[in-house]
Amino acid sequence: MRKAIIILTGISEGKTKFVNTIRENGYWTWNINHMNFLSSLTHKLFWDGVRNDKYYEFIKKFESIANEYYNYNLLYAERLIEKLFKSDKTTIVVIHSSNAEMRKTLLEKYENCYDIHIVNNNGGDYECYKSLNCENESYVEDLLKIVEELTIEKESE
């Protein structure tokens, strides 16, 4: 099976269903969400675990500083992508919470990197590899077809 990097954006419920569906269908998947990693660090700073306005404000500032000084979001994603290629088990890395610059960099750097945008019936224009409507009856079937296309070994490989 070919490994794939999926940059997933859009409607939260649709993204959750996307990840759960591919896992339930036998794809060993890792999620990369740099915000979760930052949250784990805040516990060491005595955060009380409550996700309130103060927490989100801190995480936003923390992320901004980490990006300004260390290019955190991109380097964190790239480190986990490197682990993907070394893993015998993992097939797909799903990247959440990416910005336009990071998406562009990853799409240019990795040939097997794809951006998928999840919308609802309200739609919306977004330039990407594929856009899926999570409210369509065929949502699960459509996403599984796309994931199969992304992970199937190519003839020349």
Phi and psi in degrees as a GROMACS rama.xvg file:
@    title "Ramachandran Plot"
@    xaxis  label "Phi"
@    yaxis  label "Psi"
@TYPE xy
-78.8465  138.91  ARG-2
-80.2792  146.238  LYS-3
-135.436  146.645  ALA-4
-111.668  121.351  ILE-5
-117.03  120.703  ILE-6
-93.2171  112.007  ILE-7
-107.187  123.243  LEU-8
-129.5  164.904  THR-9
115.237  -148.228  GLY-10
-66.3208  125.674  ILE-11
-55.0516  -47.5381  SER-12
-61.8992  -39.5122  GLU-13
-68.8452  -36.0099  GLY-14
-68.0304  -41.6509  LYS-15
-61.9852  -44.9784  THR-16
-64.7961  -37.1438  LYS-17
-57.662  -54.3171  PHE-18
-63.6837  -45.4195  VAL-19
-62.0736  -39.5672  ASN-20
-65.06  -46.1363  THR-21
-67.872  -35.0026  ILE-22
-64.877  -44.2084  ARG-23
-65.0281  -18.3888  GLU-24
-104.532  23.6858  ASN-25
88.8264  8.11382  GLY-26
-90.7482  119.002  TYR-27
-74.3401  116.857  TRP-28
-128.506  138.759  THR-29
-111.674  143.158  TRP-30
-104.466  133.245  ASN-31
-111.038  112.754  ILE-32
-133.807  101.7  ASN-33
-58.5643  -25.1396  HIS-34
-66.8109  -36.7404  MET-35
-64.9793  -39.6419  ASN-36
-63.304  -44.4522  PHE-37
-61.2994  -39.1774  LEU-38
-60.3758  -39.9934  SER-39
-64.0857  -34.0115  SER-40
-70.5213  -32.1316  LEU-41
-66.2724  -25.2644  THR-42
-60.7172  -36.2753  HIS-43
-70.1229  -17.7664  LYS-44
-97.1473  14.0182  LEU-45
73.2198  29.1509  PHE-46
-62.0466  140.341  TRP-47
-84.4505  0.192343  ASP-48
89.0462  -2.3391  GLY-49
-89.5979  123.163  VAL-50
-90.4401  82.6507  ARG-51
-112.993  -173.282  ASN-52
-57.4465  -40.1834  ASP-53
-62.2619  -42.2027  LYS-54
-61.5395  -51.0402  TYR-55
-63.6209  -36.298  TYR-56
-63.3899  -44.6668  GLU-57
-63.0568  -47.4001  PHE-58
-59.9886  -41.4663  ILE-59
-62.9103  -44.0857  LYS-60
-67.7635  -41.9977  LYS-61
-59.7377  -46.4118  PHE-62
-62.0125  -44.6325  GLU-63
-60.1316  -45.5377  SER-64
-66.0208  -43.9147  ILE-65
-62.3555  -37.7178  ALA-66
-71.5914  -41.0517  ASN-67
-61.7857  -43.222  GLU-68
-90.7635  -30.5017  TYR-69
-130.713  2.80642  TYR-70
52.9858  43.9823  ASN-71
-51.9834  -55.1501  TYR-72
-55.2282  -48.9679  ASN-73
-67.007  -47.4409  LEU-74
-66.1796  -35.4072  LEU-75
-63.4032  -46.7604  TYR-76
-62.8335  -45.4468  ALA-77
-62.887  -37.2256  GLU-78
-63.2424  -41.8963  ARG-79
-72.8661  -30.818  LEU-80
-65.5081  -40.3982  ILE-81
-59.1211  -41.4215  GLU-82
-64.488  -35.0416  LYS-83
-56.0466  -48.6484  LEU-84
-69.3699  -20.2878  PHE-85
-90.1122  -15.7794  LYS-86
-81.9434  132.101  SER-87
-77.9097  -25.5932  ASP-88
-89.6611  -45.5062  LYS-89
-72.6748  134.154  THR-90
-106.496  -37.5659  THR-91
-132.915  136.676  ILE-92
-110.791  128.063  VAL-93
-108.817  122.399  VAL-94
-103.14  125.078  ILE-95
-108.542  162.647  HIS-96
56.3685  47.28  SER-97
-99.66  153.287  SER-98
-100.571  172.783  ASN-99
-60.5777  -40.6537  ALA-100
-65.5409  -42.7754  GLU-101
-64.8888  -44.691  MET-102
-56.254  -47.9771  ARG-103
-59.4266  -46.3568  LYS-104
-60.7197  -47.8121  THR-105
-67.3891  -40.6857  LEU-106
-63.7735  -35.093  LEU-107
-76.3257  -33.5617  GLU-108
-80.4801  -36.9513  LYS-109
-114.555  121.471  TYR-110
-67.4517  -25.6967  GLU-111
-102.363  35.7493  ASN-112
-111.432  132.39  CYS-113
-137.355  141.186  TYR-114
-103.8  128.398  ASP-115
-123.048  129.122  ILE-116
-112.412  129.695  HIS-117
-102.773  124.958  ILE-118
-119.81  173.237  VAL-119
-116.419  -166.416  ASN-120
-62.7  -16.2261  ASN-121
-75.6105  -14.638  ASN-122
65.8159  -141.831  GLY-123
127.721  141.708  GLY-124
-85.1584  135.513  ASP-125
-160.158  121.745  TYR-126
-79.8626  120.684  GLU-127
-161.574  175.971  CYS-128
-62.7427  -51.857  TYR-129
-143.647  147.701  LYS-130
-122.747  133.122  SER-131
-124.502  140.1  LEU-132
-95.5288  112.12  ASN-133
-69.9949  -8.39373  CYS-134
-98.355  -2.42193  GLU-135
-72.1154  146.459  ASN-136
-62.768  -28.7877  GLU-137
-92.7667  12.6707  SER-138
-52.801  -52.51  TYR-139
-62.6617  -46.7243  VAL-140
-60.3113  -43.6389  GLU-141
-63.5947  -45.4332  ASP-142
-68.6537  -36.3078  LEU-143
-66.4374  -36.3051  LEU-144
-63.8835  -43.684  LYS-145
-63.9435  -46.3466  ILE-146
-63.2452  -38.9294  VAL-147
-61.7801  -43.4253  GLU-148
-62.0136  -38.6218  GLU-149
-72.7546  -27.1887  LEU-150
-106.446  -3.43821  THR-151
-73.9278  136.366  ILE-152
-64.0159  135.2  GLU-153
-80.2012  151.759  LYS-154
-53.0416  -42.3796  GLU-155
-79.6452  -7.92422  SER-156
